[in-house]
Amino acid sequence: MIKILFLPLFIIYFTACSTHQEIDYAKQTDKKAFEQEDTYIMYALYAEEKHEFSAAAGLFEALYKNSAKKEYKYRELANYSLAGDYKTLLKKCKYYMKNEGNDFKVRRYEVLGLIATSQYKSAKAKVLSLIDETKAQEDYLLASEIYIKEKHYDTAIKYLESAYAINYNEDILDQMAVILYVNLDRKADAIAQLETHSRLRSCSKKICMRLASFYSKENNLEGMLETYLRLYESEPSDEVAEAIIRIYSYQNSREKLFKFLQKSRVRDAMLLQMYIEKKMYSKAAGLALELYKKEGDIVYLGQNAIFLYESSKDKSDKSMLKDVMSKLKKVIKNKPSPLFLNYLGYLMIEHDIQVKEGIKYVKSALKISPDSAFYLDSLAWGYYRINRCKEAKELMDKVVKVLGSDDKEVKKHINAIEKCLKEK
């Protein structure tokens, strides 16, 4: 369920004023209005930090009386709001307007106090008067707040639209979209507003995540995907990338997923598997080495060795074979996996490098996986290399029962072993 969360607007005003005021204080360090001004400021800010807002209001009131600097007056009123002392806030606003004349900021604090005390009729009259005079964004927002409190959402939307049109503020747009979607059930309008902003202005995280959440509720996967892709272009993040990967995986869009994984590099283990599936062994070797250096998992070093060999144009290259075998020996020393044991043994047998040692590696693999037709094939080939052709033939018969005789490698081994037997 989506809930509308409206922060009290005085917090927005207070935060905005706070930054400017502190800058003003810095500028005025050599122009103090009275001797204790810096001390009062320090205590007032400390009181705010401790959330002692009533005390802070009193200190800012004293600062204003002794300096006549308006920023202190506004800070005083803000602290009465934060303290929830709306009775005093309204009293002070009335006093300042009576004795100091028209002040838009003071009038806004008065409206805030009226809203907080549920005096909506009076608040409405005062804020509409403000809008006639200022056409300011904060006054449109105050008006919308009143109509939201009264659950007059259509009218609230009109004032929010006026506020949004001033500088296309995405926080205001987000509030509009939630009201349209949840309170007014104008789902298409909410999505259209967000889509327009995201395409013409920016696909910020706030806007596009909201848009994606609406598409999710509508079960619109394509809308979600397109939104996430736009967001990833403007603000790449692992969170968004994972969302894109989930959608591509659900849709079984393997090629699109593959391209995105190459671009984002957020799931390198998955990308490695796709390189392997596509027999892109050179890229698989490079990525496996990257993963080994980054994660320290010895399995990746083994994969790097295998794919270095598989991607080599010259399988008899001595330098390459030495590198591959050295890596595989390091791997099986730390992780005696049957896959790596067999691969190392088969390489040694195939390239006639210490064949008997290669056979030992294959036998070690078979101890772990005794029924593997691939490992039996490697052992048969090892026996053939040392001229034990009868034993090789017995093993190949087992291999054929499992793998058949159509495989190119199996066919090569069968022919060579049968020839050996005939010659004998």
PyMOL commands that set and color helices and strands:
alter all, ss='L'
color gray80, all
select helices_A, chain A and resi 9-27+37-49+53-67+70-83+86-100+104-116+120-134+137-149+153-167+170-183+187-200+205-217+221-234+238-251+254-264+268-277+281-295+298-311+318-334+338-350+355-368+373-385+389-403+408-423
alter helices_A, ss='H'
color red, helices_A
deselect
rebuild
show_as cartoon
